[in-house]
Amino acid sequence: MSGQAVFRIEGVRKSFGPVQVLQGVDLDLKAGAVTILMGANGAGKSTLVRILSGVYARDAGAITLADAAFEPVTPAEAIRAGSSPCTKTSTTGSSPTSMSQPI
């Protein structure tokens, strides 16, 4: 799908102590597109969503929302900026996580 990225994630890294959970994540989320974030347990899905939700701070990288720096320090700041998590538990028992970004 072509078009301008509304949410741009570039080189995002996050570690917890010696464990590097996110190792340079790059992702463009585009207006009107549905993006599914899925992977094995421990792959960093929830960590990325928590960074985008203002729960965790990233260690490195850049995030922009509508071409402006996106650096929420709290979930309330992320919500005010227009980002809030939207999770869905499937009938198989796994729980993929996604972001809801109305544009």
Backbone bond lengths (Angstrom), bond angles and torsions (degrees), N, CA, C in turn:
res aa  C-N    CA-C-N  psi(-1)  N-CA   C-N-CA  omega(-1)  CA-C   N-CA-C  phi
1 M - - - 1.454 - - 1.526 107.82 -
2 S 1.292 116.79 130.26 1.459 120.31 178.89 1.521 109.41 -91.80
3 G 1.307 115.59 171.59 1.456 120.27 179.08 1.499 111.30 126.80
4 Q 1.306 114.71 167.28 1.453 122.80 -177.91 1.529 110.81 -75.64
5 A 1.319 115.95 135.77 1.464 120.37 174.81 1.523 108.86 -71.87
6 V 1.327 116.04 133.10 1.458 121.53 177.24 1.525 108.75 -91.23
7 F 1.304 116.24 -40.04 1.455 123.32 175.46 1.519 105.96 -114.55
8 R 1.321 118.54 121.96 1.469 121.80 179.06 1.523 108.75 -122.12
9 I 1.319 114.84 125.85 1.457 122.92 -179.74 1.526 106.48 -116.82
10 E 1.325 117.06 122.89 1.462 120.68 -175.59 1.525 111.07 -132.65
11 G 1.325 116.08 118.67 1.459 121.70 173.55 1.514 115.47 61.82
12 V 1.322 117.40 31.07 1.470 120.38 -176.89 1.528 110.09 -72.61
13 R 1.319 113.71 130.42 1.466 122.31 178.62 1.526 109.54 -127.32
14 K 1.334 114.82 146.37 1.460 120.66 176.64 1.517 108.85 -151.49
15 S 1.327 115.51 130.87 1.460 121.73 176.19 1.515 109.42 -125.09
16 F 1.306 114.56 151.67 1.463 122.25 171.16 1.520 105.29 -121.29
17 G 1.326 115.63 102.88 1.462 119.44 -173.45 1.521 108.44 62.23
18 P 1.340 117.66 -132.67 1.465 120.21 -178.61 1.535 113.92 -80.54
19 V 1.332 117.46 -5.77 1.463 120.95 -175.69 1.530 110.27 -91.34
20 Q 1.332 116.51 114.30 1.466 120.82 177.54 1.527 107.70 -87.12
21 V 1.335 115.45 110.93 1.464 121.71 -174.79 1.529 111.07 -87.31
22 L 1.326 117.01 -45.13 1.467 121.98 177.09 1.520 107.96 -114.98
23 Q 1.327 116.60 129.45 1.457 121.29 -173.31 1.520 111.26 -123.45
24 G 1.318 116.52 68.28 1.460 120.39 176.90 1.514 113.40 82.50
25 V 1.318 117.41 53.67 1.464 122.55 -178.92 1.527 110.35 -74.24
26 D 1.325 116.26 129.80 1.465 124.01 173.79 1.524 107.45 -121.36
27 L 1.336 116.63 130.47 1.462 120.50 -179.02 1.516 109.16 -158.79
28 D 1.321 116.63 133.10 1.463 122.41 173.38 1.521 108.47 -111.36
29 L 1.323 116.70 126.91 1.459 121.88 175.29 1.523 106.97 -108.30
30 K 1.318 115.95 126.26 1.460 121.00 -173.68 1.520 111.81 -108.99
31 A 1.325 115.71 146.59 1.464 121.94 179.19 1.517 109.94 -57.41
32 G 1.312 116.26 135.16 1.450 121.94 176.21 1.509 114.68 80.63
33 A 1.325 118.22 -2.54 1.464 122.11 -179.53 1.522 109.99 -101.32
34 V 1.309 116.26 148.92 1.448 122.07 173.66 1.525 106.68 -100.82
35 T 1.317 116.42 125.77 1.456 121.38 179.20 1.513 108.26 -119.13
36 I 1.314 116.01 128.78 1.457 121.32 179.61 1.517 108.12 -108.29
37 L 1.306 116.36 129.64 1.449 122.88 178.37 1.522 106.94 -105.78
38 M 1.339 115.97 110.79 1.450 118.51 -178.80 1.513 110.74 -140.59
39 G 1.298 115.33 155.46 1.451 121.31 179.77 1.513 109.71 174.93
40 A 1.305 115.15 178.89 1.461 121.81 -178.38 1.529 110.43 -67.67
41 N 1.333 115.56 160.44 1.463 119.97 173.89 1.522 108.18 -57.39
42 G 1.334 115.88 135.51 1.454 120.42 179.09 1.515 114.54 85.79
43 A 1.332 117.85 5.26 1.466 121.10 -177.48 1.525 113.01 -79.09
44 G 1.332 118.37 -13.95 1.456 121.17 177.74 1.513 115.22 105.08
45 K 1.324 118.06 8.29 1.469 121.39 -179.22 1.526 111.65 -59.00
46 S 1.309 115.88 -52.58 1.467 120.17 -178.08 1.518 111.24 -65.55
47 T 1.311 117.13 -35.31 1.468 120.16 177.98 1.520 110.20 -63.08
48 L 1.333 117.66 -45.15 1.464 120.66 178.57 1.524 110.80 -61.66
49 V 1.315 117.37 -44.54 1.466 120.64 179.51 1.524 110.20 -63.52
50 R 1.312 117.72 -38.25 1.471 120.17 178.86 1.520 111.53 -67.98
51 I 1.323 117.74 -32.14 1.465 120.16 174.38 1.523 109.60 -66.69
52 L 1.326 116.97 -45.33 1.461 121.12 179.67 1.522 112.21 -68.29
53 S 1.325 116.28 -19.26 1.468 121.67 -179.84 1.516 113.15 -95.48
54 G 1.336 117.77 -0.36 1.451 120.24 179.31 1.513 114.72 80.86
55 V 1.328 117.70 10.94 1.462 121.10 179.64 1.525 110.01 -82.73
56 Y 1.335 117.32 -44.13 1.463 122.89 177.50 1.522 109.01 -113.34
57 A 1.320 115.71 150.88 1.464 121.69 170.48 1.521 107.69 -93.27
58 R 1.322 117.09 143.13 1.459 120.04 176.22 1.523 108.88 -79.37
59 D 1.321 116.76 155.42 1.463 121.26 177.91 1.524 111.31 -86.94
60 A 1.315 117.38 -29.23 1.461 122.34 -178.71 1.519 108.50 -158.65
61 G 1.328 115.18 166.09 1.457 120.70 178.20 1.515 112.16 100.71
62 A 1.324 114.68 178.47 1.464 121.13 -177.51 1.524 109.91 -133.80
63 I 1.324 115.06 145.77 1.465 121.70 175.15 1.519 107.31 -132.19
64 T 1.319 116.08 131.44 1.462 120.52 174.90 1.520 109.29 -124.50
65 L 1.296 114.97 146.43 1.459 123.52 175.79 1.517 106.17 -127.29
66 A 1.324 116.82 118.88 1.466 122.56 -177.48 1.536 110.65 53.32
67 D 1.325 115.70 45.08 1.476 124.16 176.95 1.528 114.79 65.63
68 A 1.317 118.15 14.97 1.467 121.63 175.79 1.526 108.63 -118.30
69 A 1.320 116.86 146.90 1.465 120.90 177.84 1.523 109.62 -54.91
70 F 1.319 115.85 135.18 1.460 122.02 -179.67 1.520 107.20 -117.72
71 E 1.332 116.03 106.90 1.458 121.59 -175.79 1.524 111.06 -139.43
72 P 1.331 117.84 61.79 1.466 118.65 -179.15 1.525 110.82 -68.86
73 V 1.320 115.53 140.08 1.458 121.18 178.49 1.528 110.24 -98.45
74 T 1.324 116.41 -20.90 1.469 121.39 179.10 1.523 109.05 -135.08
75 P 1.328 117.13 160.63 1.459 119.60 174.31 1.534 112.50 -58.27
76 A 1.330 117.17 -35.71 1.474 120.05 179.36 1.527 110.60 -62.22
77 E 1.331 117.50 -40.03 1.470 120.04 177.37 1.529 111.48 -64.61
78 A 1.330 116.76 -40.24 1.469 120.29 178.67 1.523 110.38 -63.25
79 I 1.309 117.17 -42.17 1.465 121.40 179.47 1.525 110.60 -64.97
80 R 1.335 117.06 -43.77 1.472 120.25 178.19 1.530 111.51 -61.58
81 A 1.333 116.50 -32.39 1.469 120.54 179.17 1.528 111.27 -77.22
82 G 1.347 117.33 -14.65 1.457 120.88 177.62 1.508 115.04 110.37
83 S 1.322 118.38 11.89 1.462 121.70 -178.94 1.516 109.66 -116.68
84 S 1.316 116.47 128.66 1.463 120.33 174.80 1.522 108.57 -147.62
85 P 1.326 117.00 143.77 1.467 119.47 -178.45 1.518 111.78 -72.84
86 C 1.298 114.39 148.57 1.464 121.68 176.30 1.514 105.75 -134.55
87 T 1.322 117.69 110.41 1.453 120.37 -177.67 1.522 110.37 -109.00
88 K 1.303 115.16 154.00 1.458 121.50 -179.71 1.515 107.81 -141.10
89 T 1.312 116.85 127.84 1.457 121.09 174.87 1.515 108.06 -95.91
90 S 1.312 116.00 125.46 1.471 120.03 -178.82 1.517 110.35 -80.91
91 T 1.303 115.70 169.04 1.463 120.90 179.69 1.518 111.92 -74.62
92 T 1.337 117.98 -9.06 1.468 120.65 178.93 1.523 111.75 -86.00
93 G 1.334 117.33 -6.40 1.448 120.90 178.29 1.509 113.86 98.38
94 S 1.330 118.13 -13.95 1.460 119.18 176.07 1.518 108.21 -81.10
95 S 1.315 116.97 164.80 1.458 118.77 -178.21 1.523 111.30 -133.03
96 P 1.339 117.34 80.17 1.466 119.51 175.18 1.522 110.54 -60.40
97 T 1.309 116.80 152.40 1.442 121.89 -178.17 1.524 109.36 -120.92
98 S 1.323 117.53 141.66 1.457 120.60 178.73 1.517 108.96 -138.30
99 M 1.318 114.99 169.18 1.465 120.62 176.13 1.514 108.56 -110.01
100 S 1.295 115.37 139.90 1.460 120.47 175.12 1.506 107.21 -105.37
101 Q 1.315 116.93 120.71 1.467 121.54 -179.66 1.516 109.11 -132.71
102 P 1.336 118.66 92.51 1.465 119.24 177.90 1.515 110.45 -70.09
103 I 1.295 115.56 133.74 1.458 121.30 -179.76 1.524 107.96 -123.71
